[in-house]
Amino acid sequence: MIPLLASNKEFREVYDYYVTRVKNPLKRRQAMVAVGCKLIRVFYAVLTKGLDYDRTKMKSDIHRDSELIAA
């Protein structure tokens, strides 16, 4: 997961969301597991349904209104 988070902007944004959200923030290792599960779900959808990878759809379930902790 560490190389993926270092090289992929979209998955890094998902990881940062999980770590910095106000309600129920995850610890770093927990966020890595959550992003890994999301990666598996993306692979599954691409392989079984024949869909193309869509980065906006992948990030659509993350709501970033005012839920972030000020860093």
The 8 nearest C-alpha neighbors of each residue, nearest first, counted from 0:
[[1, 3, 2, 4, 31, 35, 34, 32],
 [0, 2, 4, 3, 5, 31, 6, 11],
 [3, 1, 5, 4, 0, 6, 7, 11],
 [4, 2, 0, 6, 5, 1, 7, 10],
 [3, 5, 11, 1, 2, 7, 6, 10],
 [6, 4, 2, 3, 7, 1, 11, 8],
 [5, 7, 3, 4, 2, 8, 11, 1],
 [8, 6, 4, 3, 9, 10, 5, 11],
 [7, 9, 11, 10, 12, 6, 4, 5],
 [10, 8, 12, 11, 7, 13, 54, 58],
 [9, 11, 13, 12, 8, 7, 4, 14],
 [12, 10, 4, 14, 8, 9, 13, 15],
 [13, 11, 15, 9, 10, 14, 16, 8],
 [12, 14, 10, 16, 11, 15, 17, 9],
 [15, 13, 11, 17, 16, 12, 30, 10],
 [16, 14, 12, 18, 13, 17, 19, 11],
 [15, 17, 13, 19, 14, 18, 20, 12],
 [18, 16, 14, 15, 25, 19, 20, 30],
 [17, 19, 25, 15, 24, 16, 20, 26],
 [20, 18, 16, 67, 68, 17, 24, 15],
 [21, 19, 67, 24, 66, 16, 22, 17],
 [22, 20, 66, 67, 68, 24, 23, 19],
 [21, 23, 20, 24, 66, 67, 19, 25],
 [22, 24, 21, 25, 20, 17, 18, 19],
 [25, 23, 20, 18, 19, 17, 22, 21],
 [26, 24, 18, 30, 17, 29, 23, 27],
 [25, 27, 29, 28, 30, 18, 24, 17],
 [26, 28, 30, 29, 31, 18, 25, 14],
 [27, 29, 31, 30, 26, 32, 25, 33],
 [30, 28, 32, 26, 31, 27, 25, 33],
 [29, 31, 33, 27, 28, 32, 25, 17],
 [32, 30, 28, 34, 29, 33, 35, 27],
 [31, 33, 35, 29, 30, 34, 36, 28],
 [32, 34, 30, 36, 35, 31, 29, 37],
 [35, 33, 37, 31, 36, 32, 30, 38],
 [36, 34, 32, 38, 37, 33, 31, 39],
 [35, 37, 39, 33, 34, 38, 32, 40],
 [36, 38, 34, 40, 35, 39, 41, 33],
 [39, 37, 35, 41, 36, 40, 34, 42],
 [38, 40, 42, 36, 37, 41, 43, 35],
 [39, 41, 43, 37, 38, 42, 44, 36],
 [40, 42, 38, 44, 39, 43, 45, 37],
 [43, 41, 39, 45, 40, 44, 46, 38],
 [42, 44, 40, 46, 41, 45, 47, 39],
 [45, 43, 41, 47, 48, 42, 46, 40],
 [44, 46, 50, 49, 42, 43, 48, 47],
 [47, 45, 43, 49, 44, 48, 42, 50],
 [46, 48, 44, 49, 43, 45, 50, 42],
 [49, 47, 50, 44, 45, 46, 43, 51],
 [48, 50, 45, 46, 47, 51, 44, 43],
 [51, 49, 45, 48, 52, 44, 46, 47],
 [50, 52, 45, 53, 49, 44, 48, 46],
 [51, 53, 54, 50, 45, 41, 57, 56],
 [52, 54, 56, 55, 51, 57, 50, 58],
 [53, 55, 57, 56, 58, 52, 9, 59],
 [56, 54, 58, 57, 53, 59, 9, 52],
 [57, 55, 59, 58, 53, 54, 60, 52],
 [56, 58, 54, 55, 59, 53, 60, 41],
 [59, 57, 55, 56, 60, 61, 54, 13],
 [60, 58, 56, 61, 57, 55, 62, 54],
 [61, 59, 58, 62, 57, 56, 55, 63],
 [62, 60, 59, 58, 63, 13, 16, 57],
 [63, 61, 64, 60, 59, 66, 58, 65],
 [64, 62, 66, 65, 61, 67, 16, 20],
 [65, 63, 66, 62, 67, 61, 20, 21],
 [66, 64, 67, 63, 68, 21, 62, 20],
 [65, 67, 21, 20, 64, 63, 68, 22],
 [68, 66, 20, 21, 19, 65, 69, 63],
 [67, 69, 19, 21, 70, 20, 66, 65],
 [68, 70, 67, 19, 66, 21, 20, 65],
 [69, 68, 19, 67, 20, 18, 15, 21]]
